[in-house]
Amino acid sequence: MRRRLALLAGLLQAASAATVASDILFVSAQPDEPEFIWQCEAYGANFRSLGVAPHRVAMVFAVARGRPASEGLASLQAMGYRVEPFEDARGAAYRTYTGTVRLYAMARFFDRYAAELATTRVFYHDADVAFLRLPEILAGDGSCLPRAAPRLALSDAGAYVGFGHVDRTARAMERSYPGAYDACWAAMCGAFQGWEDVETCRAEVEERDLTGTGIFSQGLLEGVDAAFFAEALERTVDLFNRLRAFEAERPHVEPMPFFDTQLSWKADMFAPLWLLWSEQPAATTATSPDLSFGWATDSRAEASNHAILHMAGVAEPARGVFHKGSFKNESPVDRLCADAAAFDDVDADSASALYVERALDVAVSLRPESAGCAKRAARDVLFVSVMPDIPFLRWQCAVYLRNLLDVGVRPKQVVMLFALKRGEEESKAVSQFRNAGARARTYVDARPKTAAFEYTGSIRLWLLAKFVADDAAELRAHRVFYHDADVIFPRGLPPLLANPPSHDTRPGVKPPGHVTTILADATAYTGAGHIQRSHDGYAAHGVDVWGLLCAAADWEREACVQTVRDRDGEGTGIFSQGLLYDLWDADFFHAAWEVGDAMYKKIRKEEKRLHLGSWGANSAVDVQLSFKADMLAPLWLLWKADAAGEARVDSSLSDEFAFAWATSPRSALDRSPILHMAGAWKRCGDTGTGAKASTCGFFKNEWVLRSPVNALCEDPKEFDYVTDDAASVEYVAVFTRLVDVGLPNGVDACDPALYAGEPRLLSRETRGDGAVVAKYVRLEALEPEVVCEAPNTCETTVTTLEHHSTDVMKDGTTTNTRHEDRSVARTPGDCADLCPHLASG
């Protein structure tokens, strides 16, 4: 165990995430057209998620002459962005080439704000980009401005605008069109003063290319001004016209060797750089690895190697890929707002999925409530629960699955982990959950024989260790909402689960060893104060509760108690109900299982010895402290590692995970997003959490062996006793929803096969001590047997097993006892038919 408890040792100290430099202005320039407006909304939202303030995002638009700026620009401005519209007064000679619009708009922008921009670094970029992480070059303090000469740090684009690309194209054309090599270079160099000598031009471009040729429309610019952009515009038009004429005379015809037939359409990438190189030799231009970018055609893994995702390269609509060209006149942000499932068909392993998650999803989440966008769970959240494959938990799984689907969770985001006893097969319910699209998995419960098998909390941590071992890579890219099976979200998902994560809260951003837990508040029943009260009660009987718990965690008592008390100031969460990320090491969960198992055994032994169950609900001592071991063990291990300097652990509580109890009044759901169906001791009259004495709610412990959903299938009035002022009336409403619509892919919640073997209720009564006693029976007919006894006794016997079960529900705990009776039915028969061997003898 010591090895596992030290599993985080040696990991890096956590460091604060990089912050955006305060002197950088993020600028894009584009026409005032629908496709660019939605792209601006998308990249603006993406930038904001990484900490870029909206007022540091300048969106420069060229507005068609004679037209007012579109309403889309006003919408962007209302979002806080700096929107700068300019009338597009380009002449006809400039309009032929669309690439000139950016340089024109930038010249106007730099002219209007010359004084401001002289002391500002500008990150100039296309509108169809998204940051996957903040490039380091854009973080930290800037350098002294203004500059005597321009300095540019650009994204590497040598592969398609570098010297090598131009030279290869010219040589390929030469093979089909003699003289094309020199003509190509002459056309390009002739657009720049001082480079009329082609050899000089080519030599200088090749020399500059050694530092890497950047894409001018994606880079950090210092020391440029309006005059530069105006001149770059002129050179761009000249270069475009020269190359168009050159290309027109030399078309590509199969089977000619391949060459780039669209050099002319890259004129706005060539011209600004070549202008600097030809006329401002003091200018510094270099490519920066920080500004490397992936393409829309890349896989998710390939794109993730870069800080920037450039959504270019997808020429035609294709299955599983986001095609921006399909949205010339429609906004994909609008589509996603109206239909949260709009892009669920995008391949999760593609770069497109990153764009949907990091840009489009974020843009929708930033729209105001008045936009009425459809609510959906954030794509990076997995909803994980762990339980044995038993009837009591199977029906709870069906209920929470239906609820999660109704509040916008995609089926594939729901992970159900079931433990099977050795030799058992999975139930039909598990296969039906899988048919409905959930990720239902089964594992054989192979805990060692020394484990506390009677403690269901033990199985959760043990199974999580198995799951993490199998799926660690996927989990590291996700946030996980780990929850009990008896919870629902009656009023929808809280923002922490519905909105995409900010950059700082995205898994994998913080250094290794930095773990985050955001939990539901459980201080009242797992916090230091609660443990201390039980400790004080036990002390009279010579039991050191703190000592037992700390020893189970292999933690020196004084350090253990002090650390738990210190962390309790942040609040103690319920580990099985909260958001976890960067915690995916199977050894950790195995260690947590070992510690939880040890905690349970040590405390449970004393609970039994002292007969705490008879102390009553009003005792200050928690008579079920042992059953909270799986809540204590993981957090205590994390805090221990943090205290020892082996990890950085951010453990906090969130009101977004506040929960109402099964006994709560319905009004509690106005402030509690989660309904946790625990805590009920009886149907009616439990006023402990604020309900009226007349309030009656659903009591789940009556349904240990039977499904309430099946009961509702058989009798629609089964739960009419639940009053409208009970929180659990909303839980019952999910039963009704299950009965009415079932689960996806035609799963019928009233299918009798789901409840085969379910026992029948014989009686239910309340004893004098307040305990509710329910008796059940399940009949199992064994295979018929033929009995042949000489000389003439021949009969068929059918043995029926009567599985009797009694549940005693008292003080929130259900105790189950079972016994089995046998009855044999005998049916005489004709020996000639049943026992022919007797007749022949």
HELIX and SHEET records of a PDB file:
HELIX    1   1 ARG A    2  LEU A    5  1                                   4    
HELIX    2   2 PRO A   34  SER A   49  1                                  16    
HELIX    3   3 PRO A   54  ARG A   56  5                                   3    
HELIX    4   4 GLU A   71  ALA A   78  1                                   8    
HELIX    5   5 ALA A   92  ARG A   95  1                                   4    
HELIX    6   6 THR A  100  ARG A  112  1                                  13    
HELIX    7   7 ALA A  114  LEU A  117  1                                   4    
HELIX    8   8 GLU A  136  LEU A  138  5                                   3    
HELIX    9   9 GLY A  158  VAL A  161  1                                   4    
HELIX   10  10 PHE A  163  SER A  176  1                                  14    
HELIX   11  11 ALA A  180  CYS A  189  1                                  10    
HELIX   12  12 VAL A  198  ASP A  209  1                                  12    
HELIX   13  13 ALA A  226  ALA A  248  1                                  23    
HELIX   14  14 LEU A  263  LYS A  266  5                                   4    
HELIX   15  15 ALA A  267  GLU A  279  1                                  13    
HELIX   16  16 PRO A  289  LEU A  291  5                                   3    
HELIX   17  17 ARG A  300  ALA A  303  1                                   4    
HELIX   18  18 LYS A  324  PHE A  327  5                                   4    
HELIX   19  19 PRO A  332  ALA A  338  1                                   7    
HELIX   20  20 ALA A  351  TYR A  355  1                                   5    
HELIX   21  21 VAL A  356  LEU A  360  3                                   5    
HELIX   22  22 ASP A  361  LEU A  366  1                                   6    
HELIX   23  23 GLU A  369  ALA A  371  5                                   3    
HELIX   24  24 PRO A  391  ASP A  406  1                                  16    
HELIX   25  25 PRO A  411  GLN A  413  5                                   3    
HELIX   26  26 LYS A  428  ASN A  435  1                                   8    
HELIX   27  27 THR A  456  LEU A  475  1                                  20    
HELIX   28  28 PRO A  495  ALA A  498  1                                   4    
HELIX   29  29 HIS A  503  THR A  505  5                                   3    
HELIX   30  30 THR A  523  THR A  526  1                                   4    
HELIX   31  31 ALA A  528  ALA A  539  1                                  12    
HELIX   32  32 VAL A  545  ALA A  552  1                                   8    
HELIX   33  33 ARG A  557  ASP A  568  1                                  12    
HELIX   34  34 ALA A  586  ARG A  609  1                                  24    
HELIX   35  35 LEU A  612  SER A  614  5                                   3    
HELIX   36  36 LEU A  625  LYS A  628  5                                   4    
HELIX   37  37 ALA A  629  ALA A  643  1                                  15    
HELIX   38  38 ASP A  655  PHE A  657  5                                   3    
HELIX   39  39 ARG A  666  ASP A  670  5                                   5    
HELIX   40  40 LYS A  700  TRP A  703  5                                   4    
HELIX   41  41 PRO A  708  GLU A  714  1                                   7    
HELIX   42  42 VAL A  729  VAL A  741  1                                  13    
HELIX   43  43 PRO A  752  TYR A  755  5                                   4    
HELIX   44  44 CYS A  831  LEU A  834  1                                   4    
HELIX   45  45 PRO A  836  SER A  840  1                                   5    
SHEET    1   A 7 ARG A  82  ASP A  88  0                                        
SHEET    2   A 7 VAL A  57  ALA A  64  1                                        
SHEET    3   A 7 ILE A  24  PRO A  31  1                                        
SHEET    4   A 7 ARG A 121  TYR A 124  1                                        
SHEET    5   A 7 GLY A 214  GLU A 222 -1                                        
SHEET    6   A 7 ARG A 151  ASP A 156 -1                                        
SHEET    7   A 7 THR A 284  THR A 287  1                                        
SHEET    1   B 3 VAL A 129  PHE A 131  0                                        
SHEET    2   B 3 ILE A 308  HIS A 310 -1                                        
SHEET    3   B 3 PHE A 293  TRP A 295  1                                        
SHEET    1   C 7 ARG A 439  VAL A 444  0                                        
SHEET    2   C 7 VAL A 414  LEU A 420  1                                        
SHEET    3   C 7 VAL A 381  PRO A 388  1                                        
SHEET    4   C 7 ARG A 479  TYR A 482  1                                        
SHEET    5   C 7 GLY A 573  TYR A 581 -1                                        
SHEET    6   C 7 HIS A 514  ASP A 521 -1                                        
SHEET    7   C 7 ARG A 648  LEU A 653  1                                        
SHEET    1   D 3 VAL A 487  ILE A 488  0                                        
SHEET    2   D 3 ILE A 674  HIS A 676 -1                                        
SHEET    3   D 3 PHE A 659  TRP A 661  1                                        
SHEET    1   E 4 ARG A 760  THR A 766  0                                        
SHEET    2   E 4 VAL A 772  ALA A 781 -1                                        
SHEET    3   E 4 THR A 793  LYS A 810 -1                                        
SHEET    4   E 4 GLU A 785  GLU A 789 -1                                        
SHEET    1   F 4 ARG A 760  THR A 766  0                                        
SHEET    2   F 4 VAL A 772  ALA A 781 -1                                        
SHEET    3   F 4 THR A 793  LYS A 810 -1                                        
SHEET    4   F 4 THR A 813  PRO A 828 -1                                        
END                                                                             
